[in-house]
Amino acid sequence: MSIPIFILAWMAALLTYGLVSAGLTRHDHALSLRRLSVSKGLLNEDRSRSRLRLIDAVDAIGRNHPPGVATVGRIENRPNSPNVVPGEVFFMVDQRHPDGRALDAMEADFRAVLPVICEPLGLGVAMQRIWDQPAVRFDANCVAAVRRAAELTGYSSRDIVSGAGHDAAYVSRVAPAAMIFVPCRGGISHNEAEFSSKEQCAKGAQVLLQAVLDYDRMLAERGGVPQGAR
């Protein structure tokens, strides 16, 4: 039987980089130009493949640090002309892992592989952190309230870690928070094809209501002050 309720206990740490790989822009239309590139020790095709090698390296780093993930979600070729080997390529590199120390290791691996790929091809490379979010552990009392709510409503549940960013991560900085997930068809989310049935959503809403009532009761017993609050 499928699990109807997923309890988000914590969120993975996230790192996003802006990466620029730069070389010499060249027109790619004649054999003579390609021979000229060889004479200068830099083949146009090799320079283009270097971008693919970087993308492949990003993917490999994620796979080498399970359950971490890494991807290149954005690429901008410059000057972005159909018959010009780009002189500059901008990447958005995203790395995620539930363990912040493992994410540090992923970053170190990525920084180490950059010169290995780019320097032999005469390509300059610059990297800058754009987004750095540590792992977020949600409030233990809120998480416990969701667990009890699932039990009271008769639904099985499972704790999970989210690799995606959520507003609740920012809410948790100023107030206790937790999250409830329901299944999506085929496991697809953050996509137009995402679908959950009305019945699945109703179960999640019922657990949410029960969790709010349970947490409110707990606060009343403590005099209205969340545990750990100042």
C-alpha positions as CSV (number, residue, x, y, z in Angstrom):
1,M,0.0,0.0,0.0
2,S,1.3,3.4,-0.9
3,I,2.2,5.9,1.9
4,P,-0.3,8.8,1.8
5,I,1.6,11.2,4.1
6,F,5.2,12.3,4.0
7,I,6.6,14.4,6.8
8,L,9.4,16.8,5.9
9,A,11.8,16.6,8.9
10,W,14.6,18.7,7.3
11,M,15.8,20.2,4.1
12,A,19.1,19.6,2.3
13,A,21.9,22.2,2.2
14,L,22.1,24.0,-1.1
15,L,24.9,25.7,-3.1
16,T,24.5,27.5,-6.4
17,Y,27.4,28.8,-8.5
18,G,27.8,31.1,-11.4
19,L,30.6,29.7,-13.6
20,V,32.2,31.4,-16.7
21,S,34.4,29.5,-19.1
22,A,36.2,31.8,-21.5
23,G,38.3,31.3,-24.6
24,L,38.7,32.9,-28.0
25,T,35.5,33.5,-30.1
26,R,36.0,32.1,-33.6
27,H,33.9,31.7,-36.7
28,D,33.5,28.0,-37.5
29,H,32.9,27.8,-41.2
30,A,36.0,26.6,-43.1
31,L,38.6,23.9,-42.9
32,S,41.4,26.5,-43.1
33,L,40.2,28.1,-39.9
34,R,40.2,24.7,-38.1
35,R,43.8,24.1,-39.2
36,L,44.7,27.5,-37.9
37,S,43.2,26.5,-34.5
38,V,45.3,23.3,-34.5
39,S,48.4,25.3,-35.2
40,K,47.7,27.4,-32.1
41,G,47.2,24.2,-30.0
42,L,43.5,24.7,-29.6
43,L,40.9,22.8,-31.6
44,N,37.5,24.5,-31.9
45,E,35.7,21.1,-31.5
46,D,37.7,20.4,-28.3
47,R,36.8,23.7,-26.8
48,S,33.2,23.0,-27.4
49,R,33.5,19.6,-25.9
50,S,35.1,21.1,-22.8
51,R,31.7,22.5,-21.9
52,L,30.2,19.1,-22.1
53,R,33.0,17.7,-19.9
54,L,32.2,20.3,-17.2
55,I,28.6,19.3,-17.3
56,D,29.4,15.7,-17.1
57,A,31.8,16.3,-14.2
58,V,29.0,18.2,-12.3
59,D,26.7,15.2,-12.7
60,A,29.4,12.7,-11.7
61,I,30.2,14.6,-8.5
62,G,26.5,14.4,-7.4
63,R,26.5,10.6,-8.1
64,N,29.7,10.1,-6.2
65,H,28.2,11.6,-3.0
66,P,24.8,9.9,-2.6
67,P,22.2,11.0,-1.8
68,G,23.5,14.3,-3.1
69,V,22.6,15.7,-6.5
70,A,24.2,18.2,-8.8
71,T,23.1,19.7,-12.1
72,V,23.7,22.4,-14.6
73,G,20.3,24.0,-15.0
74,R,21.2,27.1,-17.0
75,I,23.7,27.7,-19.9
76,E,24.3,30.9,-21.8
77,N,26.6,30.8,-24.8
78,R,28.2,34.1,-25.8
79,P,27.8,35.5,-28.4
80,N,25.2,32.8,-29.0
81,S,25.5,32.9,-32.8
82,P,24.7,29.7,-34.7
83,N,28.0,29.5,-36.7
84,V,30.4,30.9,-34.0
85,V,32.3,28.8,-31.5
86,P,31.4,30.6,-28.2
87,G,34.2,32.5,-26.6
88,E,32.4,32.5,-23.3
89,V,29.9,30.2,-21.7
90,F,28.0,31.0,-18.4
91,F,26.8,28.0,-16.3
92,M,24.5,27.9,-13.3
93,V,25.7,24.9,-11.2
94,D,23.5,23.6,-8.4
95,Q,24.7,21.1,-5.7
96,R,22.6,19.7,-2.9
97,H,23.1,17.3,0.0
98,P,21.3,16.7,3.3
99,D,24.7,16.7,5.1
100,G,26.5,20.1,5.0
101,R,29.9,18.4,5.3
102,A,29.2,16.2,2.3
103,L,28.2,19.3,0.4
104,D,31.5,20.9,1.3
105,A,33.2,17.8,-0.2
106,M,31.2,18.1,-3.4
107,E,32.2,21.8,-3.7
108,A,35.9,20.8,-3.2
109,D,35.6,18.1,-5.9
110,F,34.1,20.6,-8.3
111,R,36.8,23.2,-7.7
112,A,39.5,20.6,-8.2
113,V,38.1,19.4,-11.5
114,L,37.8,22.8,-13.1
115,P,41.5,23.3,-13.9
116,V,41.9,19.7,-14.9
117,I,39.4,20.2,-17.7
118,C,40.0,23.8,-18.7
119,E,43.7,24.4,-18.4
120,P,44.8,21.9,-21.1
121,L,42.5,23.6,-23.5
122,G,43.7,27.1,-22.7
123,L,40.3,28.1,-21.3
124,G,40.0,30.6,-18.4
125,V,37.4,29.9,-15.8
126,A,35.9,31.9,-12.9
127,M,33.4,30.7,-10.3
128,Q,31.3,32.6,-7.8
129,R,28.9,31.5,-5.2
130,I,25.4,32.8,-5.8
131,W,23.3,31.0,-3.2
132,D,24.5,29.2,-0.1
133,Q,21.8,27.8,2.2
134,P,22.7,25.4,5.1
135,A,20.6,22.4,5.9
136,V,17.4,23.2,7.8
137,R,16.0,20.9,10.5
138,F,12.4,21.7,11.2
139,D,11.0,22.2,14.7
140,A,10.8,18.9,16.6
141,N,7.5,19.7,18.2
142,C,5.9,20.6,14.9
143,V,7.2,17.4,13.3
144,A,6.0,15.4,16.2
145,A,2.5,17.0,15.9
146,V,2.3,16.0,12.2
147,R,3.3,12.4,13.2
148,R,0.6,12.2,15.8
149,A,-1.9,13.7,13.4
150,A,-1.2,11.0,10.8
151,E,-1.6,8.3,13.5
152,L,-4.9,9.8,14.7
153,T,-6.3,10.0,11.2
154,G,-5.2,6.5,10.5
155,Y,-2.8,7.3,7.7
156,S,0.7,5.7,7.4
157,S,3.5,8.2,7.1
158,R,7.3,8.5,6.5
159,D,9.9,11.1,7.3
160,I,11.7,12.4,4.3
161,V,14.4,15.0,3.4
162,S,13.6,17.6,0.7
163,G,16.3,18.6,-1.8
164,A,14.1,21.5,-3.0
165,G,14.0,24.9,-1.4
166,H,10.8,25.9,0.3
167,D,9.4,29.1,2.0
168,A,9.1,27.1,5.2
169,A,12.9,27.2,5.5
170,Y,12.8,30.9,5.9
171,V,9.8,30.8,8.1
172,S,11.7,28.4,10.4
173,R,14.2,31.2,11.1
174,V,11.5,33.2,13.0
175,A,8.9,30.6,14.0
176,P,8.5,26.9,14.5
177,A,7.7,25.1,11.2
178,A,7.2,21.7,9.5
179,M,5.9,20.5,6.2
180,I,3.5,17.9,5.0
181,F,3.8,16.3,1.5
182,V,1.4,14.1,-0.3
183,P,2.3,11.8,-3.2
184,C,2.5,13.0,-6.8
185,R,1.7,10.7,-9.8
186,G,4.9,9.1,-11.0
187,G,6.9,11.0,-8.4
188,I,6.9,14.1,-10.6
189,S,6.9,17.5,-8.9
190,H,7.8,21.1,-9.8
191,N,6.6,20.4,-13.3
192,E,3.4,21.1,-15.2
193,A,2.8,17.3,-15.3
194,E,2.6,17.2,-11.4
195,F,-0.7,15.7,-10.3
196,S,-2.2,14.6,-6.9
197,S,-5.7,13.4,-6.7
198,K,-8.4,15.2,-4.6
199,E,-8.4,12.3,-2.2
200,Q,-4.6,12.5,-1.7
201,C,-4.8,16.3,-1.1
202,A,-7.8,15.8,1.3
203,K,-5.7,13.4,3.4
204,G,-2.9,15.9,3.6
205,A,-5.3,18.7,4.6
206,Q,-6.9,16.5,7.2
207,V,-3.5,15.7,8.7
208,L,-2.6,19.4,8.6
209,L,-5.8,20.4,10.5
210,Q,-5.2,17.7,13.1
211,A,-1.6,18.8,13.5
212,V,-2.6,22.4,14.0
213,L,-5.2,21.4,16.7
214,D,-2.6,19.2,18.4
215,Y,0.0,21.9,18.4
216,D,-2.5,24.5,19.7
217,R,-3.4,22.1,22.5
218,M,0.2,21.7,23.4
219,L,0.8,25.5,23.5
220,A,-2.3,25.9,25.7
221,E,-0.8,23.4,28.2
222,R,2.5,25.3,28.2
223,G,0.9,28.7,28.6
224,G,1.1,29.7,25.0
225,V,4.8,29.6,24.6
226,P,6.6,27.2,22.2
227,Q,9.3,25.1,23.7
228,G,12.7,26.8,23.2
229,A,11.1,30.2,22.5
230,R,12.7,33.3,24.1
